[in-house]
Amino acid sequence: MDCRITVRFYRKVVEDSVTRLALYDGQPNYLDIIVPEACKMVRGELVVGCRYRSCYLYRLPINVRFRIYAALFAHDGSALEIGRLEHTGIGNLQILRTSHLIYHEASIALYHSLSYRRLFLRAYGPYSADLLRRHPKSLPCCRSKEFEVNLEYPCRNEHLNWSRPLGSVVFLIGAENRRVALHRRWAFSEFITALKAAEPLHIFSLTVVVTENWNLPGFNEKDLVNALFSGAFKFLGKLSFRGFTGEERNRLCHLVHALRDPPLKIERNKTKIQGPGFSIWLCECFSFSFLNP
């Protein structure tokens, strides 16, 4: 049996002076995010496509151009390890060297594509935190002046929204080697501290997987829960715990339930008991955090 704990998060909705709990909206379609974002900075003629341009990409409507970018940058839920990028590339980056405008357009597609990958972290620290927040920078040739006759059309980078909720993230804590596990735990603490220095990282699905030596002296279930709910993350869907023993899962349930905020529901494995003329499901633990009065 797959022994895990799933914590589902809810948002408070006020309707007719009545407050209720509702699930967060799901992750929007990739193209529905990147195309409107690019339209903020592209000239009107290039939104619909300009057949007089020498570059054939500019002759295409913007939604067609972004389908090309989408084919270059994976956004299919495939795994990508963060913090060890020398082992896993993030896509074909040659398109970024095509032209100034295409650099900006393709950068938008690349930036948001990471939201649609399954990000795996076992190398932590400030560097990994920076990778999760990093966004494309302006080029030295970017213009920021207002439009004037006979001048190149200025870049509108300031109109772009460089924020993205991550679709799926997996944290691995612990290691077979005690020294590696200890260094990983220290780096995880630095990682959380670095994330807390800015706005919370929005995540639809976070899975915490532990292995041997994850709870060396000085770090236990309470420290893990405190780190996850310290303001470093904003959960938009669910949080899962895997690899814990039954006793550790019980402690996690009590610690998470004691938070009371944000509103959440804790789910654990169900066991089916069947007998002559009846069948029932028993849940190990079920709790719900109600609205505070």
C-alpha positions as CSV (number, residue, x, y, z in Angstrom):
1,M,0.0,0.0,0.0
2,D,1.2,3.5,-0.8
3,C,1.5,5.1,2.6
4,R,1.2,8.8,2.3
5,I,-0.5,11.9,3.8
6,T,-2.2,14.4,1.5
7,V,-3.1,17.8,2.7
8,R,-5.6,19.7,0.6
9,F,-5.8,23.5,0.9
10,Y,-8.9,25.7,0.5
11,R,-9.5,29.4,0.1
12,K,-12.1,31.6,1.8
13,V,-14.8,32.9,-0.4
14,V,-17.3,35.5,0.6
15,E,-20.7,35.4,-1.0
16,D,-23.7,37.5,0.2
17,S,-21.9,38.2,3.5
18,V,-21.4,34.5,4.0
19,T,-17.9,33.0,4.1
20,R,-17.3,29.5,2.8
21,L,-14.4,27.3,1.8
22,A,-13.7,26.5,-1.8
23,L,-11.0,24.6,-3.7
24,Y,-8.4,26.7,-5.6
25,D,-8.8,27.0,-9.3
26,G,-6.7,24.5,-11.3
27,Q,-3.6,25.5,-13.3
28,P,-4.5,27.3,-16.5
29,N,-3.5,26.2,-19.9
30,Y,0.1,27.0,-20.9
31,L,-0.7,28.9,-24.1
32,D,-3.5,30.8,-22.3
33,I,-0.8,32.3,-20.0
34,I,2.1,33.1,-22.4
35,V,0.2,34.5,-25.4
36,P,-1.6,37.3,-23.4
37,E,1.6,38.1,-21.5
38,A,3.5,38.6,-24.8
39,C,0.7,40.8,-26.2
40,K,1.6,43.3,-23.5
41,M,4.9,44.1,-25.1
42,V,4.5,43.4,-28.8
43,R,3.4,46.0,-31.4
44,G,-0.1,45.7,-32.8
45,E,1.1,44.7,-36.3
46,L,3.1,41.8,-34.9
47,V,0.2,40.5,-32.9
48,V,-1.7,39.7,-36.0
49,G,1.5,39.2,-38.1
50,C,3.1,41.5,-40.7
51,R,3.5,40.0,-44.1
52,Y,6.0,42.8,-45.1
53,R,8.6,41.6,-42.5
54,S,11.7,39.9,-43.8
55,C,11.7,37.5,-40.9
56,Y,9.1,34.8,-41.6
57,L,8.3,34.4,-37.9
58,Y,7.1,38.0,-37.8
59,R,4.7,37.2,-40.6
60,L,2.9,34.7,-38.4
61,P,0.2,35.7,-35.8
62,I,1.5,35.7,-32.3
63,N,-0.5,32.7,-31.2
64,V,1.2,30.7,-34.0
65,R,4.6,31.9,-33.1
66,F,4.1,30.8,-29.5
67,R,3.1,27.4,-30.6
68,I,6.5,27.1,-32.2
69,Y,8.1,28.3,-28.9
70,A,6.0,25.8,-27.0
71,A,7.4,23.0,-29.1
72,L,10.9,24.0,-28.1
73,F,10.3,24.2,-24.4
74,A,8.8,21.1,-22.7
75,H,5.7,21.8,-20.7
76,D,4.3,18.3,-20.5
77,G,4.8,17.5,-16.8
78,S,8.2,15.8,-17.5
79,A,10.7,15.8,-14.7
80,L,13.4,18.4,-14.3
81,E,16.0,18.5,-11.5
82,I,16.7,22.0,-10.2
83,G,20.1,22.8,-8.8
84,R,21.9,20.3,-11.0
85,L,21.3,21.8,-14.4
86,E,24.5,20.5,-15.8
87,H,22.8,17.1,-15.9
88,T,19.5,18.1,-17.3
89,G,18.9,20.8,-19.9
90,I,15.8,22.9,-19.9
91,G,15.2,23.0,-23.6
92,N,16.5,24.2,-27.0
93,L,17.8,27.7,-26.3
94,Q,19.1,28.5,-29.8
95,I,15.8,30.4,-30.6
96,L,16.9,33.0,-28.0
97,R,19.7,34.1,-30.4
98,T,17.4,34.7,-33.4
99,S,16.6,38.4,-32.9
100,H,15.8,41.0,-30.2
101,L,12.1,40.6,-30.2
102,I,12.1,36.8,-30.5
103,Y,14.4,36.7,-27.5
104,H,11.7,38.5,-25.5
105,E,8.9,36.3,-26.8
106,A,10.8,33.0,-26.4
107,S,12.0,34.1,-22.9
108,I,8.3,34.4,-21.8
109,A,7.6,30.9,-23.1
110,L,10.7,29.5,-21.5
111,Y,10.1,31.2,-18.1
112,H,6.5,29.9,-17.8
113,S,7.3,26.4,-19.2
114,L,8.9,25.5,-15.8
115,S,5.5,25.9,-14.2
116,Y,4.4,22.9,-16.3
117,R,7.3,20.6,-15.4
118,R,7.7,18.3,-12.5
119,L,10.5,20.0,-10.6
120,F,12.7,17.7,-8.5
121,L,15.0,19.1,-5.8
122,R,17.6,17.4,-3.7
123,A,20.3,20.1,-4.0
124,Y,19.1,23.0,-1.9
125,G,20.6,26.3,-0.6
126,P,20.3,29.9,-1.8
127,Y,21.3,28.9,-5.4
128,S,18.3,26.6,-5.8
129,A,16.0,29.3,-4.3
130,D,17.3,31.8,-6.8
131,L,16.8,29.4,-9.7
132,L,13.1,29.1,-8.8
133,R,12.6,32.8,-8.8
134,R,15.0,33.9,-11.6
135,H,13.4,35.5,-14.7
136,P,14.9,36.6,-18.0
137,K,16.8,39.9,-18.0
138,S,16.8,42.8,-20.4
139,L,19.4,42.9,-23.1
140,P,22.0,45.7,-23.3
141,C,20.4,46.8,-26.5
142,C,16.9,47.1,-25.0
143,R,15.3,50.6,-25.4
144,S,13.2,52.0,-22.6
145,K,12.5,55.5,-24.2
146,E,9.0,56.6,-25.2
147,F,8.2,56.1,-28.9
148,E,9.6,58.8,-31.1
149,V,9.6,59.0,-34.9
150,N,12.6,57.4,-36.6
151,L,13.6,55.6,-33.4
152,E,13.4,51.9,-32.8
153,Y,10.2,50.8,-31.0
154,P,11.0,50.6,-27.3
155,C,10.9,47.4,-25.3
156,R,8.0,47.1,-22.9
157,N,9.6,44.7,-20.4
158,E,8.1,46.7,-17.5
159,H,4.6,45.5,-18.5
160,L,5.5,41.9,-18.1
161,N,4.5,39.9,-15.0
162,W,7.5,37.8,-13.9
163,S,5.6,35.6,-11.5
164,R,4.5,32.0,-11.9
165,P,2.8,29.4,-9.7
166,L,4.7,26.1,-10.0
167,G,2.6,23.1,-11.0
168,S,4.4,20.2,-9.3
169,V,7.5,20.2,-7.0
170,V,9.2,17.3,-5.3
171,F,11.6,17.7,-2.3
172,L,13.9,14.9,-1.3
173,I,15.2,15.0,2.2
174,G,17.7,12.6,3.8
175,A,20.3,10.3,2.3
176,E,21.8,6.9,2.9
177,N,25.1,8.5,3.8
178,R,24.7,10.4,7.1
179,R,27.1,13.2,6.1
180,V,25.3,13.8,2.8
181,A,22.0,13.8,4.8
182,L,23.3,16.3,7.2
183,H,24.6,18.7,4.5
184,R,21.3,18.3,2.7
185,R,19.4,19.3,5.8
186,W,21.5,22.4,6.4
187,A,21.1,23.4,2.7
188,F,17.3,22.9,3.1
189,S,17.3,25.3,6.0
190,E,19.2,27.9,3.9
191,F,16.8,27.2,1.0
192,I,13.8,28.0,3.2
193,T,15.4,31.1,4.6
194,A,16.2,32.4,1.1
195,L,12.6,31.9,0.0
196,K,11.2,33.7,3.0
197,A,13.2,36.8,2.1
198,A,10.7,37.5,-0.8
199,E,7.1,36.8,-1.7
200,P,5.9,33.2,-1.0
201,L,6.5,30.7,-3.7
202,H,3.1,29.7,-5.1
203,I,2.8,25.9,-5.7
204,F,-0.1,23.8,-6.9
205,S,1.3,20.4,-5.7
206,L,4.3,19.9,-3.4
207,T,5.5,16.4,-2.5
208,V,8.0,15.9,0.4
209,V,9.8,12.5,0.1
210,V,12.1,11.4,2.9
211,T,14.6,8.6,3.0
212,E,17.2,7.3,5.5
213,N,18.7,9.8,8.0
214,W,16.2,12.5,7.2
215,N,15.5,13.2,10.9
216,L,19.0,13.4,12.3
217,P,19.3,15.1,15.8
218,G,18.1,18.7,15.4
219,F,15.5,18.1,12.8
220,N,12.2,16.3,13.1
221,E,8.6,16.4,12.0
222,K,8.0,19.6,13.9
223,D,10.9,21.4,12.2
224,L,9.7,20.1,8.8
225,V,6.2,21.4,9.3
226,N,7.5,24.7,10.6
227,A,9.7,25.1,7.6
228,L,6.9,24.3,5.1
229,F,4.4,26.7,6.8
230,S,6.9,29.5,7.7
231,G,5.8,31.8,4.8
232,A,8.1,30.4,2.2
233,F,5.2,28.8,0.2
234,K,1.7,29.6,-0.7
235,F,-0.2,26.3,-1.4
236,L,-2.8,26.4,-4.1
237,G,-3.7,22.7,-4.1
238,K,-2.1,20.0,-2.1
239,L,0.9,19.0,0.0
240,S,1.9,15.3,0.2
241,F,4.2,13.5,2.6
242,R,5.8,10.2,1.5
243,G,8.3,7.8,3.0
244,F,7.4,8.4,6.6
245,T,6.7,5.6,9.2
246,G,3.3,5.2,10.7
247,E,4.4,7.0,13.9
248,E,5.9,9.9,11.9
249,R,2.7,10.2,9.9
250,N,0.6,10.4,13.1
251,R,2.8,13.2,14.4
252,L,2.7,15.1,11.0
253,C,-1.1,14.9,11.1
254,H,-1.3,16.4,14.6
255,L,1.2,19.1,13.8
256,V,-0.5,20.2,10.5
257,H,-4.0,20.0,12.0
258,A,-2.9,22.2,14.9
259,L,-2.0,25.0,12.5
260,R,-5.7,25.9,11.9
261,D,-4.7,28.3,9.2
262,P,-4.7,28.1,6.2
263,P,-8.0,26.1,5.9
264,L,-7.0,22.5,5.0
265,K,-8.1,18.9,5.0
266,I,-5.9,16.0,5.9
267,E,-6.4,12.7,4.0
268,R,-4.8,9.4,4.7
269,N,-5.1,5.9,3.3
270,K,-8.5,4.1,3.6
271,T,-8.9,0.4,4.4
272,K,-11.8,-1.5,3.1
273,I,-13.5,-4.0,5.5
274,Q,-15.9,-6.3,3.9
275,G,-18.1,-9.0,5.5
276,P,-21.4,-10.8,4.9
277,G,-23.8,-8.2,3.5
278,F,-21.7,-5.2,4.3
279,S,-18.6,-3.3,3.3
280,I,-17.2,-0.2,4.9
281,W,-14.1,2.1,4.4
282,L,-12.0,3.1,7.5
283,C,-9.8,6.1,7.2
284,E,-6.8,6.3,9.4
285,C,-7.1,10.0,9.9
286,F,-9.5,12.7,8.6
287,S,-9.5,16.2,9.8
288,F,-10.6,19.6,8.6
289,S,-9.5,23.0,9.6
290,F,-12.6,25.2,9.9
291,L,-12.9,28.9,9.7
292,N,-11.9,30.7,12.8
293,P,-14.8,32.4,14.6
